Amino acid sequence: MLLDFGVAHYGAGTATTALTLAGSLVGTPAYMAPEQAGAASSLTPAADIYALGVVAYDCLAGNRQLPVQHAVAALGQRRLASVPPLEQVCPQVPSPLAGLVARMLARDPAQRPSDGAALRRELQALGPLEAGAPAGATRPAPPVPPPPLSLHSQALLTSESSSSSSSETARPVLGTRPPCLGREQELTILEAILAHSQLESQSQAVLITAPKGLGKTRLRQEFALRAQRCSRPPVVLLGVGQRMSAGAPYALLGQGLRRLCGIVTTADPPAAYHCLSRRCTELLGARAGARAAQFLSKLCALHLPEAALPELRAALGDSKLMARHLLWALAEFLRAFCGRTPLLWVLDDLQWGDALSISLLGGVVRALGDYPLTVLALGRPEVKLAFPALRHWPNLKEWTLRGLSRAASERLVHFVLGDKAAPSTVARIAQQAEGSPLLLEELLRAPGEAGP
């Protein structure tokens, strides 16, 4: 029997049913080895061993353990994500066989059987196998994580002071909400980074820069929505830099922290501090929570209703000492939070942020290296000159967002105008937009521009 898993379909709605494309990727992305997904200059037979390991895993587990929403996303997952141990998802698989499949799926080619002959020898060496559990045994339940905090919701938490973040859906164009076209590559990378942060429990930091109008906000909106469709969706915090408050100490971090603690802008100072103190105590316990709350009140720009701690009073006159205390308090708070649920912290319009927030957040990403915290920062190109501390963020992934391709621009015009648009109209609008999603949408809204 010959089975081609590149053309086999598993149920409905799966993302790995795309056929192998001649003249494109040599192989089906879901079965490609990490070095193959990374476009290695030379491949060995170990890449085929990996593909066979994926087939063996799918057959023994009874399902695909890394579903994705786009074929290209499979490439990112091949390089970053891991699958649960086979014995965990299917306990009746004999341990020696599960161990061999795990070696076949090793990211490092040197750790796999070198070729088919080596794999055959290892299979023969296994000898007769006994099931690890009775066929009717119930699969062990995965470890139950601590319950999430009593947030208002697991959805996007936006800053109430930011008019630009009042809605996390794209603005309608001529009565329709256009999809995020032409950004699949960027979204795939972001999804892979988020998956890596959660699966490997590692903090991640990303910086995306682009001039005004190239779609940074639309990109993070779409990414935040996709993040909520994960099997374990993160809590998403949004902070947006404001031109009027640019440079204000800790203004950018304070937005998200206040929202995370349930502090509304209209709350009186005692009530606001009570919310902060209660959340800190819930996470850290009475003693550590009370201490952390007093320092975090400085980030949230809250007035302390009672006498401050002596160490807080001492730090008020020493900026370096205050920075150390604030790093401790925020790191402890987020460490406890991320121990319960993943966190995605999005900072938009970073060019209007503040140096203290950026420096402190870099320290937090470093301190929470073993926790599922992902920070996504977006800003204009000048942000790197304005805030040199960005260069010190650990393991920073950085890229520049380019304009939309002509083809993506035309697809967007077609989506909005439908079949009624003449080809000349579509081409004219796409050409005038010059790759700017913002200008493209404004051209579509302009009276007469969408006409024939």
Backbone torsions as a table, in degrees:
resi	resn	phi	psi	omega
1	MET	NA	132.0	179.2
2	LEU	-113.2	121.6	-179.7
3	LEU	-114.7	125.9	175.4
4	ASP	-105.9	99.7	-177.6
5	PHE	-72.5	-8.4	176.1
6	GLY	-74.8	-19.3	179.2
7	VAL	-118.0	1.6	178.9
8	ALA	-80.4	145.6	178.4
9	HIS	-110.6	136.4	177.9
10	TYR	-112.8	99.2	178.4
11	GLY	67.9	-158.7	-178.0
12	ALA	-113.2	145.8	173.2
13	GLY	78.5	10.0	178.3
14	THR	-77.5	155.8	-173.3
15	ALA	-97.1	-3.1	-174.9
16	THR	-110.5	34.0	-179.4
17	THR	-99.3	7.4	-178.8
18	ALA	-71.0	140.4	179.0
19	LEU	-74.4	156.8	172.1
20	THR	-65.0	131.6	-174.1
21	LEU	-102.5	121.6	176.5
22	ALA	-67.3	139.7	179.1
23	GLY	78.2	4.0	178.9
24	SER	-123.4	-129.1	176.5
25	LEU	-66.8	134.9	178.8
26	VAL	-88.8	86.1	-178.1
27	GLY	131.4	159.7	175.8
28	THR	-82.3	126.0	-172.1
29	PRO	-52.5	-38.1	-175.9
30	ALA	-65.7	-17.3	-177.2
31	TYR	-114.4	10.9	-179.1
32	MET	-85.7	141.3	179.4
33	ALA	-69.4	156.7	179.9
34	PRO	-54.9	-41.2	-179.5
35	GLU	-69.2	-28.3	177.6
36	GLN	-74.2	-40.1	176.6
37	ALA	-65.3	-28.7	179.3
38	GLY	-86.7	10.4	176.5
39	ALA	59.8	45.9	177.9
40	ALA	-62.4	146.0	-176.6
41	SER	-69.4	-28.5	179.1
42	SER	-138.4	141.7	-179.0
43	LEU	-120.4	152.6	178.9
44	THR	-116.3	170.2	175.9
45	PRO	-58.2	-15.6	178.1
46	ALA	-62.8	-23.7	176.5
47	ALA	-65.5	-38.1	176.9
48	ASP	-69.8	-33.3	176.3
49	ILE	-62.6	-39.6	177.5
50	TYR	-61.4	-46.6	-179.3
51	ALA	-60.3	-41.8	178.1
52	LEU	-65.9	-34.4	176.5
53	GLY	-63.7	-38.2	177.1
54	VAL	-63.8	-44.0	177.8
55	VAL	-60.4	-45.6	179.7
56	ALA	-62.5	-41.5	179.5
57	TYR	-62.8	-47.6	-179.6
58	ASP	-59.1	-41.8	-178.6
59	CYS	-67.1	-44.8	-176.3
60	LEU	-74.2	-37.3	-178.5
61	ALA	-79.0	-26.0	179.9
62	GLY	85.3	3.2	176.4
63	ASN	-161.9	171.9	177.7
64	ARG	-95.2	128.9	-171.2
65	GLN	-89.3	-9.1	-180.0
66	LEU	-129.8	68.7	178.5
67	PRO	-68.0	145.3	178.3
68	VAL	-133.6	164.8	-177.7
69	GLN	-96.8	-5.6	-178.3
70	HIS	-151.9	145.7	-176.4
71	ALA	-59.4	-38.3	-178.6
72	VAL	-67.4	-28.9	178.6
73	ALA	-62.2	-28.0	177.7
74	ALA	-61.0	-32.8	179.2
75	LEU	-65.0	-43.9	178.7
76	GLY	-64.0	-38.4	179.5
77	GLN	-69.1	-33.7	177.9
78	ARG	-60.6	-32.5	-176.1
79	ARG	-87.0	-27.8	-169.6
80	LEU	-116.9	-36.2	-169.2
81	ALA	-90.1	160.1	176.6
82	SER	-124.1	156.1	177.2
83	VAL	-101.5	153.1	177.1
84	PRO	-62.9	151.7	177.3
85	PRO	-55.7	139.8	-176.9
86	LEU	-60.2	-36.6	179.4
87	GLU	-64.5	-24.5	-179.7
88	GLN	-76.2	-41.0	-177.1
89	VAL	-87.0	-20.0	-179.8
90	CYS	-145.5	85.5	-171.4
91	PRO	-65.7	-17.9	-179.7
92	GLN	-79.4	-5.9	175.6
93	VAL	-71.6	126.7	179.6
94	PRO	-56.9	142.3	-177.3
95	SER	-58.4	-43.3	179.4
96	PRO	-60.7	-39.8	179.6
97	LEU	-68.8	-41.1	178.2
98	ALA	-61.6	-37.7	177.9
99	GLY	-65.9	-38.6	178.5
100	LEU	-65.7	-43.4	177.9
101	VAL	-61.9	-39.1	178.1
102	ALA	-61.4	-39.9	177.8
103	ARG	-68.3	-35.0	177.2
104	MET	-63.7	-28.2	-178.5
105	LEU	-96.6	11.1	179.5
106	ALA	-61.5	140.2	179.1
107	ARG	-68.0	-34.1	179.1
108	ASP	-83.1	118.7	-178.7
109	PRO	-57.4	-30.4	-178.1
110	ALA	-67.0	-20.1	-179.7
111	GLN	-88.3	-7.1	178.3
112	ARG	-91.6	162.2	167.2
113	PRO	-54.7	137.7	-169.5
114	SER	-67.2	-32.7	-178.8
115	ASP	-160.9	-174.8	-177.8
116	GLY	-61.7	-37.8	-179.5
117	ALA	-65.6	-41.2	178.6
118	ALA	-65.5	-37.7	178.5
119	LEU	-65.9	-41.1	179.0
120	ARG	-61.3	-41.3	178.9
121	ARG	-63.2	-39.1	179.5
122	GLU	-68.5	-37.6	177.7
123	LEU	-65.0	-41.9	179.6
124	GLN	-65.9	-34.3	-178.8
125	ALA	-69.6	-18.3	-180.0
126	LEU	-67.2	-32.3	-179.4
127	GLY	68.0	-162.3	178.0
128	PRO	-62.4	139.7	-176.8
129	LEU	-116.2	144.5	174.5
130	GLU	-114.6	141.0	-179.0
131	ALA	-61.6	145.7	179.9
132	GLY	-75.3	-17.3	179.1
133	ALA	-158.2	156.7	178.0
134	PRO	-55.4	149.9	-176.2
135	ALA	-57.4	-32.0	-178.1
136	GLY	-93.0	9.1	-176.7
137	ALA	-66.4	147.1	178.1
138	THR	-80.9	135.2	179.4
139	ARG	-66.5	138.7	-179.7
140	PRO	-64.7	140.9	179.1
141	ALA	-71.7	141.5	177.5
142	PRO	-65.7	156.6	179.3
143	PRO	-55.6	136.8	-179.2
144	VAL	-85.8	118.7	179.8
145	PRO	-71.4	160.5	175.9
146	PRO	-57.6	147.7	-178.0
147	PRO	-62.4	144.5	179.1
148	PRO	-67.6	161.7	177.6
149	LEU	-66.4	159.9	-178.5
150	SER	-81.0	65.9	176.8
151	LEU	-74.0	162.8	177.0
152	HIS	-60.3	-35.4	174.9
153	SER	-169.0	167.6	175.2
154	GLN	-88.4	6.3	-178.7
155	ALA	-81.6	-173.4	-176.6
156	LEU	-65.5	128.5	177.1
157	LEU	-102.3	108.1	-176.1
158	THR	-99.5	161.1	177.3
159	SER	-78.4	127.1	-178.4
160	GLU	-70.6	-18.8	-178.5
161	SER	-86.7	-1.5	-174.4
162	SER	-109.7	112.4	179.3
163	SER	-67.0	-29.6	-177.9
164	SER	-73.6	-12.8	-178.9
165	SER	-110.5	13.8	-176.5
166	SER	-69.0	-20.6	178.5
167	SER	-136.2	129.1	-179.2
168	GLU	-103.5	26.5	171.6
169	THR	-117.8	152.8	-178.1
170	ALA	-64.3	144.9	177.1
171	ARG	-66.3	139.5	179.2
172	PRO	-68.6	148.2	175.7
173	VAL	-122.1	114.3	-177.7
174	LEU	52.2	42.6	175.1
175	GLY	84.5	1.5	179.4
176	THR	-128.6	150.0	178.5
177	ARG	-99.5	109.6	-175.4
178	PRO	-70.7	148.1	175.6
179	PRO	-73.4	169.3	178.7
180	CYS	-86.7	85.0	-175.9
181	LEU	-89.5	149.1	174.9
182	GLY	80.1	7.0	-177.9
183	ARG	-122.4	22.0	-176.1
184	GLU	-64.9	-36.0	-179.9
185	GLN	-64.2	-47.1	179.9
186	GLU	-64.3	-42.1	179.8
187	LEU	-65.4	-37.0	178.0
188	THR	-62.3	-44.0	179.0
189	ILE	-63.5	-44.5	179.9
190	LEU	-63.1	-41.2	178.6
191	GLU	-64.6	-37.8	178.7
192	ALA	-67.1	-39.7	178.3
193	ILE	-64.6	-43.2	178.7
194	LEU	-64.3	-41.4	178.4
195	ALA	-63.2	-40.0	178.3
196	HIS	-63.6	-41.7	179.3
197	SER	-60.2	-40.5	-177.2
198	GLN	-77.8	-45.1	-175.2
199	LEU	-70.1	-38.5	-177.7
200	GLU	-97.7	-2.9	-177.9
201	SER	51.6	61.2	179.6
202	GLN	-133.9	139.1	177.9
203	SER	-72.2	146.2	-178.6
204	GLN	-135.0	147.4	177.6
205	ALA	-134.4	134.8	-177.8
206	VAL	-132.6	137.2	174.6
207	LEU	-124.8	123.7	177.5
208	ILE	-119.3	124.2	179.4
209	THR	-117.6	150.0	177.5
210	ALA	-170.9	150.2	174.7
211	PRO	-63.4	168.0	-180.0
212	LYS	-59.2	138.2	171.9
213	GLY	91.1	1.4	-178.0
214	LEU	-93.5	5.4	169.1
215	GLY	98.8	26.6	178.4
216	LYS	-63.6	-45.5	-179.0
217	THR	-65.3	-41.5	179.2
218	ARG	-63.7	-37.0	179.2
219	LEU	-64.4	-46.8	-178.1
220	ARG	-70.9	-29.4	174.3
221	GLN	-61.9	-47.3	-179.2
222	GLU	-65.8	-39.8	179.6
223	PHE	-64.8	-41.5	178.6
224	ALA	-62.4	-38.9	178.0
225	LEU	-66.8	-40.8	178.5
226	ARG	-67.4	-34.7	179.0
227	ALA	-61.6	-32.5	-179.7
228	GLN	-73.3	-11.3	178.2
229	ARG	-94.4	2.1	178.0
230	CYS	-64.9	158.8	177.5
231	SER	-62.7	-30.4	174.9
232	ARG	-128.7	80.5	-172.3
233	PRO	-63.9	138.4	178.2
234	PRO	-79.1	159.9	165.2
235	VAL	-74.0	131.4	-176.0
236	VAL	-111.5	119.6	175.7
237	LEU	-104.3	140.6	178.9
238	LEU	-125.0	125.9	170.5
239	GLY	-121.6	133.4	-177.5
240	VAL	-122.3	123.7	177.2
241	GLY	-64.4	142.5	-178.7
242	GLN	-117.7	134.2	-178.7
243	ARG	-58.3	-39.2	-175.9
244	MET	-71.7	-24.4	-178.0
245	SER	-112.6	16.7	-178.4
246	ALA	-58.1	130.0	178.3
247	GLY	89.0	-10.1	179.4
248	ALA	-64.2	130.4	-173.5
249	PRO	-55.5	124.6	174.3
250	TYR	60.5	18.3	-178.8
251	ALA	-62.9	-40.3	-176.0
252	LEU	-68.8	-43.9	178.4
253	LEU	-70.5	-36.2	-178.1
254	GLY	-60.1	-33.3	178.8
255	GLN	-55.8	-56.3	-176.2
256	GLY	-67.3	-39.2	-177.7
257	LEU	-65.8	-41.4	177.1
258	ARG	-61.5	-42.1	-178.8
259	ARG	-67.8	-38.8	-179.7
260	LEU	-64.2	-29.0	179.6
261	CYS	-93.3	3.4	177.8
262	GLY	75.4	25.6	-179.1
263	ILE	-91.5	118.5	178.6
264	VAL	-91.1	154.3	-175.0
265	THR	-66.2	-24.2	-177.7
266	THR	-88.7	-1.1	-177.8
267	ALA	-70.2	141.0	175.9
268	ASP	-72.8	158.7	-173.7
269	PRO	-53.7	-46.5	179.5
270	PRO	-61.9	-41.1	-180.0
271	ALA	-67.0	-38.7	179.1
272	ALA	-64.3	-43.8	180.0
273	TYR	-67.6	-33.7	177.3
274	HIS	-61.8	-41.0	177.7
275	CYS	-62.4	-44.2	179.8
276	LEU	-63.5	-46.5	-177.8
277	SER	-64.4	-40.4	-179.5
278	ARG	-64.1	-41.9	179.9
279	ARG	-67.6	-40.2	178.7
280	CYS	-64.5	-41.5	179.2
281	THR	-65.9	-38.5	179.0
282	GLU	-62.0	-35.1	-177.3
283	LEU	-87.4	-40.4	-167.6
284	LEU	-112.5	-6.2	-174.3
285	GLY	91.9	169.8	-171.2
286	ALA	-64.0	-51.8	-172.8
287	ARG	-70.7	-54.9	-179.8
288	ALA	-65.7	-34.0	179.2
289	GLY	-65.1	-41.3	179.2
290	ALA	-64.5	-40.1	179.5
291	ARG	-67.3	-46.6	-179.3
292	ALA	-62.7	-38.4	-177.4
293	ALA	-61.1	-37.5	-178.5
294	GLN	-66.0	-39.6	178.2
295	PHE	-74.5	-39.8	179.9
296	LEU	-66.8	-21.7	176.4
297	SER	-61.7	-27.5	177.1
298	LYS	-69.3	-37.0	177.1
299	LEU	-67.8	-35.2	-177.5
300	CYS	-87.5	1.4	-179.5
301	ALA	56.7	46.8	-179.9
302	LEU	-107.6	147.1	176.6
303	HIS	-88.9	129.0	179.8
304	LEU	-71.5	127.1	-179.1
305	PRO	-78.4	-16.1	-179.0
306	GLU	-127.5	175.9	-177.9
307	ALA	-59.3	137.3	-178.0
308	ALA	-78.3	157.4	174.7
309	LEU	-62.1	148.1	177.4
310	PRO	-56.9	-38.8	-179.5
311	GLU	-69.1	-28.7	175.1
312	LEU	-70.9	-42.4	178.4
313	ARG	-62.7	-39.0	179.0
314	ALA	-66.6	-36.1	-177.7
315	ALA	-73.9	-20.1	-178.4
316	LEU	-62.7	-25.3	179.4
317	GLY	-102.9	8.2	-178.0
318	ASP	-137.2	103.4	-173.9
319	SER	-64.7	-37.9	179.7
320	LYS	-67.1	-40.9	177.8
321	LEU	-64.6	-41.1	178.4
322	MET	-62.6	-40.8	180.0
323	ALA	-62.1	-39.0	178.5
324	ARG	-66.3	-42.5	178.9
325	HIS	-65.9	-40.4	179.8
326	LEU	-65.7	-39.3	177.3
327	LEU	-62.8	-43.2	177.9
328	TRP	-59.8	-49.0	-175.0
329	ALA	-64.2	-46.8	-177.9
330	LEU	-69.8	-38.3	179.0
331	ALA	-65.2	-42.5	178.3
332	GLU	-64.3	-42.2	179.6
333	PHE	-60.9	-50.1	-176.8
334	LEU	-73.8	-29.7	176.1
335	ARG	-62.2	-44.7	178.1
336	ALA	-67.4	-38.2	179.9
337	PHE	-66.3	-49.3	-178.0
338	CYS	-69.6	-17.8	173.2
339	GLY	-68.5	-17.5	179.2
340	ARG	-103.2	-34.8	-177.2
341	THR	-156.9	144.4	178.5
342	PRO	-63.1	153.5	-178.8
343	LEU	-130.5	131.0	172.9
344	LEU	-115.3	113.9	-178.1
345	TRP	-107.8	115.7	-177.0
346	VAL	-106.7	128.4	178.2
347	LEU	-120.5	111.8	-178.5
348	ASP	-105.9	159.2	-177.0
349	ASP	51.1	49.6	-176.3
350	LEU	-62.5	-21.5	179.7
351	GLN	-63.2	-18.7	176.8
352	TRP	-106.0	21.4	177.5
353	GLY	-84.9	-154.7	-179.2
354	ASP	-140.6	148.4	-174.4
355	ALA	-63.8	-35.7	-177.7
356	LEU	-67.5	-40.2	177.3
357	SER	-62.2	-44.5	-176.6
358	ILE	-66.4	-41.6	178.9
359	SER	-66.1	-43.6	-179.3
360	LEU	-66.1	-41.1	-178.8
361	LEU	-66.1	-35.5	175.2
362	GLY	-61.7	-39.7	176.8
363	GLY	-65.5	-36.4	179.2
364	VAL	-67.4	-42.7	178.4
365	VAL	-59.9	-38.7	178.3
366	ARG	-68.9	-43.2	-177.5
367	ALA	-67.8	-29.7	-178.6
368	LEU	-101.4	41.0	-177.2
369	GLY	-59.5	-26.5	-177.4
370	ASP	-107.4	29.0	-178.9
371	TYR	-130.6	152.9	-176.8
372	PRO	-78.9	70.1	176.6
373	LEU	-114.3	125.7	176.1
374	THR	-121.0	127.8	178.2
375	VAL	-113.6	123.5	176.7
376	LEU	-116.2	116.6	179.5
377	ALA	-113.1	136.9	-179.6
378	LEU	-131.8	137.6	-179.8
379	GLY	-166.9	177.1	178.2
380	ARG	-78.7	162.1	-173.4
381	PRO	-56.0	-29.3	-177.0
382	GLU	-70.2	-7.3	-177.0
383	VAL	-63.0	-31.2	-177.9
384	LYS	-71.7	-29.4	175.0
385	LEU	-79.5	-36.4	-178.3
386	ALA	-70.6	-31.9	-175.7
387	PHE	-130.0	82.1	180.0
388	PRO	-59.9	-20.8	-179.4
389	ALA	-61.6	-19.0	178.1
390	LEU	-60.0	-31.0	-178.8
391	ARG	-66.2	-17.8	-177.6
392	HIS	-97.7	2.0	174.4
393	TRP	-64.9	132.3	-176.0
394	PRO	-69.0	137.5	174.7
395	ASN	50.9	41.5	-176.9
396	LEU	-69.6	127.6	171.5
397	LYS	-97.0	127.2	-172.5
398	GLU	-136.6	137.5	171.3
399	TRP	-155.5	162.9	-179.2
400	THR	-100.8	130.4	179.2
401	LEU	-79.1	125.4	179.6
402	ARG	-93.8	168.8	176.7
403	GLY	-69.2	161.5	177.8
404	LEU	-64.8	145.3	174.4
405	SER	-69.5	162.6	178.6
406	ARG	-60.9	-40.5	-179.2
407	ALA	-64.4	-43.2	179.2
408	ALA	-65.0	-38.4	177.8
409	SER	-62.3	-42.7	-179.3
410	GLU	-68.4	-36.1	176.9
411	ARG	-63.6	-37.6	178.6
412	LEU	-66.6	-41.3	177.3
413	VAL	-62.8	-43.8	178.8
414	HIS	-61.7	-40.5	-178.9
415	PHE	-61.8	-41.8	-176.8
416	VAL	-76.4	-45.6	-173.7
417	LEU	-87.7	-22.4	-179.8
418	GLY	75.5	-164.7	-175.6
419	ASP	-71.8	-11.4	-177.5
420	LYS	-73.2	-16.7	-176.5
421	ALA	-76.5	131.6	176.3
422	ALA	-72.3	146.6	178.7
423	PRO	-54.2	-36.0	179.7
424	SER	-66.1	-36.1	177.9
425	THR	-66.8	-45.0	179.3
426	VAL	-59.5	-46.6	-178.6
427	ALA	-64.9	-38.8	-177.8
428	ARG	-66.1	-46.5	-179.0
429	ILE	-65.0	-42.1	179.2
430	ALA	-63.6	-38.0	180.0
431	GLN	-69.3	-41.6	-179.3
432	GLN	-66.2	-30.7	-178.4
433	ALA	-70.2	-25.6	177.8
434	GLU	53.2	40.0	175.8
435	GLY	82.8	0.5	-179.4
436	SER	-90.8	114.6	178.2
437	PRO	-61.3	-37.3	-179.9
438	LEU	-64.3	-47.7	179.4
439	LEU	-65.1	-36.8	179.5
440	LEU	-61.3	-45.5	179.8
441	GLU	-66.0	-38.6	179.1
442	GLU	-67.1	-36.4	176.5
443	LEU	-63.9	-37.2	179.3
444	LEU	-69.3	-32.2	179.5
445	ARG	-77.5	-26.6	-173.9
446	ALA	-64.2	132.6	179.0
447	PRO	-58.8	131.9	176.3
448	GLY	88.4	-22.5	-178.0
449	GLU	-68.2	-33.2	-177.2
450	ALA	-88.6	3.8	179.3
451	GLY	-77.8	171.2	-179.1
452	PRO	-68.5	NA	NA
